[in-house]
C-alpha cells in the first residue's frame, strides 16, 4: 500500500489479521470482545492498589513544581511539533481565506488560546503555517519553565503570540483578553493532567472566554489506551486517574464523559470520536493499542 497523505484519522485499514506486521500502524481499529475483556481485566488489576489520600493531596499541591521539573529535565527535546494539527483541526489554518481577501485590513481576525501550551508544539506550527496577518495566539501553561522555553524560541513573535503562566483550576483568571473574545480554544493533551473533580469548573471557565459561535478543539487520552493498561499497581489515584513516575498525572476519558462535561459547560457538540490505532513493533511482534478522544464543540449563539 502506498504512503498517501494522511487523511483525518488515517487511511490505513487492517482487513486481514495476517497482514498486521506489514506496517508500523493501522487506523480506526475495531476491538473484539476478547480484547476488551483482556484490557478491562488489566485495568481493574492495576487499580486495586490506590495511592493514599495524603500522597494524592501532596501531588495536587506540588503539581506546578512537578511540571517545572519535567520541563527543566526535557526542555524541548521530549516533544515533536504537531503537524497533524491541520489535518485533524483545519480551522487553525485560515491561510486560504486570507489569499482570497483583497487587503490585510479585510482579513477576519483569528484569536486563538492554547491551554497547556507546554513548549509550543501547537503554537509554533500554527504561527509558521497560518499566514493570516490578523492572527493572534495566546498560550498559557501551569509551568513557568515551559513559558520561558516558549518565549526563548526563535519563532516566538510578540506581534502574533502572547505566552503567559496560568493555573486554569483557579477561580480567578488573570489573562490578556476579555471574556467572549476568542474564536478558538485548543485543549490538547492537557485536561487529562487535571484532577477529575476540577475538570467541570475548568471547562465552565474556559467557555466564558469563547465568542458565541467559537470552537473548542479537543484531543486527549481515551479510556483503555495502551498507557493506561501498562500502569503498574500502586500508581492509581482514583478511577482512570494515575500518577506517572515523575509525579505528573494523567486521566483517561470516555466519549460520554467528554460530552457530558462540555455540554454542561454550555457547548454544543459538532464532532466527537474515539480515534483507535494499532501500533506494532514489527521486530518484537508486539501489538500496542492506542486510544485518543477527539472533539469539536461550539459555543451556542443566543439570538435575542
N, C-alpha and C positions, 0 to 999 in steps of 0.2 A: 504494500500500500504506500503510495507516495505521500510525502510530508506536505500537506496542504496548509495554508494559513489557518490557524486555529479559529474556529467559529465559537460563538458563545457556548460554554460548557463542553467544548471539544467536539471532534468529529471522528474519533477512532473508537469503533464499537467491537466488542468481543462477541462474535456469533457462534464460535466453536471453541470449547474449552481447551482443545488440544493446541490451539494457537496462542495460548496465554503468555508464553515466554518468547514470543516472536518480537514483542515490543516492550518498551520500558513502562508504558502506562496505557490504560484503557478508560474511556469516558462513559459516563451515565450507566454505571454498573447496577444491575438488579441483584438484590440479595435474596437467596432462597431461605427457607425456614430453618434448615440445618445451620447455616452460617449465623443467622440471627440468634438462635438459641445458644450457640457456642460463645458468641460475643457477650450476650446478656449474662451468661454464667460467669465469665471472666470479670465483668464489671461488678457484679454482685460480690465476688470474692475479694476484689481489691478495695471494696468499700466497707468491708466488715470491720476493719480496724480504723477507727476515726481519730483524728488529731484532737487533743484536749481543747476545751473551751479557752483555757488560759493561753495556750500556744496560738490558737486561732486569733484571739484578740490581739496578741502581740504582733502577729503578721499584718493585721489590719493597721495597727498604729505605725508600723515600720515600713509600710508599703512604698512610700516615696523614697526612703533610704535604700530599699532593696532594688528599686528600679534605677536609682542613681548608680548603684554598684554594678548593675547589669550593663549600663551604657559606659561606665568607666572601663569595664573589662573588654567589651566587644567593640566600642566606638562604632564605626561604620562598617566593620568587617563582617558582622553577623548577617546583614540583610542584603537582599537583592532588590533593585528597583522594580516596581510593579508595573511593567509594561503591558501586562494583561488587562490593566485597568480599562483601557479604551475599547477592548473587546467586550468586557463584561459591563462597563459603565460608559457608553459612548457620550453621555451627557456632559462628561468632563472635558470633552474636546469640541469647542464651538468654532474651530478654525474655518470650516466650510461656510458657516453662516457669515463669518467675518469677510470672506472673499467676495460674497455677493452684495456687501454693503458698500455704498458709494464713498463714504468718508468714515474716518475713525469716530467722529462725533456721533454718528448714527449707529454705531455698534452697540448692541444691547449689553449692558454691564453684566458681568458674571461674578457674583460674590460667593465664595466657597469657604467653608470651615472644615478643616480636618481635625477631628477629635482623636487624640492619641497619635500624634504625628511621628513619634519616635525620632529617627534621624533624617526624616524627609523622604522616605521611599515612595510615597504617593505624591508629595508636594513637588518634587523636582521633575519627575516625568511630565506632570501637568504643565509646569512652567516651561519646559522645553518644547512640548508639542502643541499646546494651545496658544495660538498667536493673537487671540483677542486682545486688543490694546486696552480694553476696559476690564480685564481680568484682575481680580484681587483675591488671593488665597490667604486666609487666616489659618494658622495652625497652632495647636496647643498640645501640651503634654504635661503629665504629672511630674515628670523628671526635669529638673533644671539642667542637668547634664545633657539630656537629649536636646533641649532647646539651644544650648550653647553649641552643640555639634551642628545643628541646622544652620544657625547664624554664621558659622565659620565656613560653610560650604561655599565654593566659588560661584555656584549657581544662585545663591540667595540674593534676591533683588528687592530692596526695601520698597521700591515703587510698585511691585506686584505681589509682595509677600510680607506678612507680619506674623512673626512667631512669638509666642508668649507662654509662660507657665500657668497652668490652671488645674486645680483639683475639681473635676466635674461633679464629684459627690458632695461638694459644699452647697449650702443653701443659697449663698450669695456669690454670683459670678462677677468678677471684675474683668470686663472684656472691651476691646476697642471697636465695638459695633453696637448699634441699638437693637432692641427686640424687633422681630418681624422684618429683618433686613437681608437675610441670606437666601440665595437661590438654591444652594445645595449644601448639605452637611454630610460628610462621609464618616462612617463609623466602621472601620475595617480592622478586625482583629484587636479590638480594644475593650468592648463591652464585656467580653469574657474574663477580663482581668479584674473586674469589679465584683464585690460581694453581691450575690443574687438579691439579698434583701434591699440593696440600694439601687438596683437597676431601674425599677419603675420610676422612682423620683428623678433619676438622671435623665431618662427619656422625656419625662414631662417638662423638665427644664430645657432640654435641647429644643423641643418643639416651639418654645417661646420665641426663639431667635430665628425661626424659619419663616420666610414670607408665605402668605397664603398661595397655594399652588406650588410651593417649593418642595424639593425632594430630599428624602433621606436615602442614601446609598449605603447598604449594609452588607458585610461579609464577615463570617466568623466561624468558629469551630462548631461542627454538628455532633449530635448525640452518637456515640459509639465510633467516633473517629479513632483511627489507629493509636493516636497518642493517649486517648483515654483508656483504651484497652491495655496499653503497656504499663500503666502506672502500677507500682508495687504496693502491697499493703502498707498502711501507715502514712499515706500521702493524701488521703481523702479528708476534706474538711466537712463537707455535707454532700447530699446527693448531687452527683455530677459536677462537683466543685473540688479542685485538687490544688496542692502546692507542689511546685517543682523543686528540684534540688537546690536551686539558687534562692528560694524563698518567694519567687513570683508565683502568682496564682492563675488558674485557668478554669473556665466553666465551659460545658458542652451543651449546646442548645438543641431543642426540638423546634420544628416549624410552629407547632401550636403555641409554644411559649413566646416566640418572637411575635406572632400575630396578635396574641392577647396583649402583650406589653405595648406594642406600637399602637394598636387600636385604642387601648385605654389612655394613651397619651394624646389622642385626638387626630391620629393619622388614618389615611385610607390606603388599603393595600393596592399596589399596582402590579406587584410581582413578588412571588415567594417560592423558593425551590431549594431542595437538598441536592447539592452537587456531589455525587458519589463517583469517586475514581478508584481504580485499581492500579496501584503502582507495584512493579515487580522487580526483584533483584534477580536478574537472569543468571548470574553466576552461581548464586546460592539457591536458586529455585524457590524463592520466598515471595509470598503474596502479602501486600500491605494495603488495607482498605482505608481510604481517606473519605471524610465527610465534611463538607462545609455548607453552611446555610447562607444563601444569598437572597437579598430582598431589596425592593424599591417601594417606598411608601411616600405618599403625598400629603401635604397639609391641606385640609379642606378649605376651599374658598367659600366664605359665607356671603351670600347675596342679601342685601337689605331689601 
